[in-house]
Amino acid sequence: MATKHSTGDSSAQAGSGAELVPVKFSRLTRRGVLLGLSASQLVTLGIGVLTLVGAFYAGGGILIAATAPVWVLSVVLTWMPVAGRPVVEWIPVAGWWLWRSTGGQLAYRRRIVAPRPAGTLALPGDQARLREHVDPETGAGMIHDPHQHTLTVVCEVRHPAFVLLDPAEQHRRVTAWGRVLATVCRSGRIATLQVLERTLPDSGTGLAEWWAAHGTRDGSWAATTYQELIERAGPAGERHATTLSLSLDMQAAARQIRTAGGGLRGAAAVLRQEMSTLTAALRSADLTPAGWLTPGQVAVILRSAYDPAVAATLERHGELGQSLATAGPVAVTETWTRLHTDSAYHAVLWVSEWPRSMVYPGFLAPVVLSSGIGRALSLIYTPMRTDQAACDIRKKKVEHISDAAQRRRIGQIEDAAQTAEYEDVLQQEADLTAGHGVLRVTGLVAVSAPTDEELDAAVSAIEQAAIQASCETRRLVGQQAAAFTAAALPLARHV
């Protein structure tokens, strides 16, 4: 299931010049081990071929007919597509789902009487292993994963509306953001960078506070009408919030962690260095870091994701919900295509194809600016070290060249998609040689709604918005719980 994790490689770079230039994404590679077939397809096809050849030499027509169910099934499993993928590639997903369903792992209910270990997060599934660590110097809430050996911190970022800027300013900001990504790549100690953009129900406190500070209550018709409009429209509105999650690879930074004192304190010291570097890079890109989130602020985000109905209440009352020990959901029920939590239904879409043609940097505006829909857009960047990226590119080049030679040998025609994939590899090699970073990018969209019917309508609207953005989306069936954690929570998780 490696194709779920990466939607292609992209370079942390931008073009030069004063005008906004279009960009192009690498294609999701569909190249297999041999002749476009994956390892699982080769196994099932090999079983069928061996069965057919053995029957042919052992008994001829009678045995061929007797073994027909085996080799016919192998052909069906190898080539018959279901939802764009061969049947054999659905076997691990269906098997894992069946194992979880028989083991009672599709439903989570919080045990409100049994005490939880101190410092743990009240999250379902594999996320229950996460631990809370408060940095003594910055006060930031850091999330430690003892299994994946990562330490994650979250920063809230404020920025102007990109689509409202003029083309020259947009180009300048795109170039600066490319430098931010390149900075993340150079360290070699960063496991994941997650950009999470969420729509939240607005409690109206911002408008009310502004009116209280700057409004003129002179009893005039304009003042009265404006105040009534704020009282009525404020709670019904929505706002956008953006966070950046920085995850430290504690294994890659083991030497620096030992130098800093070892343990979580040493890891926190190393992560603070990365936090300072990222903050400086964000400011140079005209992005405003609003500060690294405290454990209470992270708790509010987690609680709002699982229980959107209480999000506005948590915003109005700053002291409520500020505990990671109680921030998780009370109940979670997972089905094949969706997730039901405390007060909402959720469905997660995977951006399986980024635009294949040249697009301008604001191409995601239809998805980001969709109104009236509870949505969280998550871009998960996995930086690759320069040596690893160079090795991976060399491997891809060898595989493309050997596959092309094999196709020519058997008389198979080279198609345009394979040629385009090879050109993407060459472009990545050129970018890497020029000093740019290489990242694997995954795009996930979590859609939330109060009812099943509203969720279906919201998912359809997001799918249409993705089509307008020249993207292709697919629902991550059979893994909605893990996908929701990666898409809607700022924990820098992977599916």
Sequence and secondary structure as in RCSB ss.txt:
>XXXX:A:sequence
MATKHSTGDSSAQAGSGAELVPVKFSRLTRRGVLLGLSASQLVTLGIGVLTLVGAFYAGGGILIAATAPVWVLSV
VLTWMPVAGRPVVEWIPVAGWWLWRSTGGQLAYRRRIVAPRPAGTLALPGDQARLREHVDPETGAGMIHDPHQHT
LTVVCEVRHPAFVLLDPAEQHRRVTAWGRVLATVCRSGRIATLQVLERTLPDSGTGLAEWWAAHGTRDGSWAATT
YQELIERAGPAGERHATTLSLSLDMQAAARQIRTAGGGLRGAAAVLRQEMSTLTAALRSADLTPAGWLTPGQVAV
ILRSAYDPAVAATLERHGELGQSLATAGPVAVTETWTRLHTDSAYHAVLWVSEWPRSMVYPGFLAPVVLSSGIGR
ALSLIYTPMRTDQAACDIRKKKVEHISDAAQRRRIGQIEDAAQTAEYEDVLQQEADLTAGHGVLRVTGLVAVSAP
TDEELDAAVSAIEQAAIQASCETRRLVGQQAAAFTAAALPLARHV
>XXXX:A:secstr
 GGGT S EEES    SSS   B         SBTTB HHHHHHHHHHHHHHHHHHHHTTHHHHHHTHHHHHHHH
HHHH EETTEEGGGGHHHHHHHHHHHHTT SEEE  SSS   TTB   SGGGGG EEEE TTT  EEEEETTTTE
EEEEEEEE   GGGS HHHHHHHHHHHHHHHHHHHHHS EEEEEEEEEEEE  SHHHHHHHHHH   S  HHHHH
HHHHHHHHTTT EEEEEEEEEEEETTTTHHHHHHTTSHHHHHHHHHHHHHHHHHHHHHHTT EEEEE  HHHHHH
HHHHHH GGGHHHHHHSTTTT  GGG S SEEEE SS EE SS EEEEEEEEE  SS B TTTTHHHHT  S EE
EEEEEEEEE HHHHHHHHHHHHHHHHHHHHHHHHHT    HHHHHHHHHHHHHHHHHHTT  EEEEEEEEEEEES
SHHHHHHHHHHHHHHHHHTT EEEE TT HHHHHHHHHSSS    
